[in-house]
Amino acid sequence: MTDIRKHAVEPTSILHLRNAADELLYAEDADGNPDKSRPMQAVMYGPGSKPFKKAQAASSNRLMERLKKKGKDSQSAEDKAQEDAVFLAACTKSLDNVSFDALTGEALFMAVYTAPEIGFIPEQINKHIGDWSNFTKASPTI
């Protein structure tokens, strides 16, 4: 018998961020050129991790609270974007080589995830964390 846990996923995965033209993003060097040794990347907690499950539960609880208060689940576009950003921020371990107004930690995550002009970032992160295969362990080389 094989222990099913052999197929467990990793708690985190690294996503190399892309721009709206689907090109990989890199931090800039002193001359303003892409520094290929410094990829802009998101280290994300995945669906098999405790932080992800906690973020899902918190999101569900916020939905239930809205339903209790208003009797329906209607949100403005701004409220929906904020709600999505809160979920993504809770699922983010780090944003590496990414800057936004000298912010760090959760403030950085929220700024990146709520800025409409870079809405392609949270979109690609949502897609990434929604796919269990992105969190599988690397296959051993033969």
N, C-alpha and C positions, 0 to 999 in steps of 0.2 A: 504494500500500500504506500502511496505517495502522499505526504502531508500537503494539503491544499495550500497551505501558507507559503509554499515554495513559489507560488504565483502572485504573491502580494506585490503591490505597487510601492514605489518610493513616495515619501511624504511631500517632496518638493520636485520641481522641474524648472529648468532654465529656458526661457524664451528669448531668443535674440530678436529684438524689436525691429520692425520695418517701417518705412515711411509710407505715405499714401500711394506712392508709385511702386510699392512692394520691394523696395531696395533696402538691404540691411543697413542699420544705423550704427555709427561709431562716434565716440567722443572726438572732439577736434584737438589737434596738436597746437603748438604755439603759433603756427602759421595759418591756422584755420582750416587745415586739411584733415580729412578723416584719419584717425589713428587706428589702424587695423588691429592693434594690440589691446584696444579698449572698446569692446563692443557695448552698445547700450542694450542692457538686458534686464529682464524681470525674473526674479526668483520667486516662484509662486507655489503656494500650498495647494495640493491637489485634492481630488474627491476622496482619497483614501486617508486623509490626514485629519487630526483633531481640530486644527484651526479652521479648516474648510467646513467641517461639520458644524462647528460653533458659529461660523459666519452664516451658514444656511439656516440654522435654528434662529439666530437673531433676526434674519430677514423675514422668516415666517412669522415670528412674534410681532414684528413691526406691522406686517400685513394684517394680522389678527387685531391688533390695536386700532388700526385705521377702520377696519370693518365694524368694530364695536362702537367707535366714536361716530362714524358717518353712515353706517349701514350699507355702504357700498365701497368698492375699491376703485375709485377714480383718482388719478393723480395728474398734476400738471406735468408738462415736459420737464420742467426744472426739478420738480420733486422726484420724478422717475430717474433723472440723471443723477441726482444726489443719492438716492437709494442704491442705485447700481454702483456708484463710486464707493459708498460705505461698504458694500459687500466685497468689491474688489480690493479695497484697502485692507480689509480684514484677512483676505487671502494672500496678501503680498508679504513676502519675507523681506525683500529688498528690491530696489531699482538701482542697478549698478551703472555707473558712468552716465547718469541722467541728472541734469540740474534744471531747476525751475525756481527763479527768484531766491536762490540760496536757501531753499527750504530743505528740511531733512525729515526722515521717518514718515509718520502718518500724514503730516502736513504736505509733504512732497507727493505722496501717493494721491491724496485727495485733489491737489492742484492739477496733477497730470490727468486724473480720471474725470475731472469736471470741466476741463477746458475744451469748449466745443471745436475749436480750430485744430485740435489734435485728437479728435474723437476716434480716429482709426486706431489709436493705442489701446483704449479699453476694449474696443471691438475685437482686436486680435487676441487680447488677453482672455476675454470671455470665451472665445473659441478654443483657445489652448487649454484652459482649465476644465472645459467641458468634455474633453476627450481623454478618457482613462489611459489610452495607449501612450500619451505623452509622459506618463509617470511610471512606465514599466522599467524594470531593471535592465541594464545593458546586457545584451546577449554575450555569453562568453565566446571569445574567439577560438577557433579550432585550428 
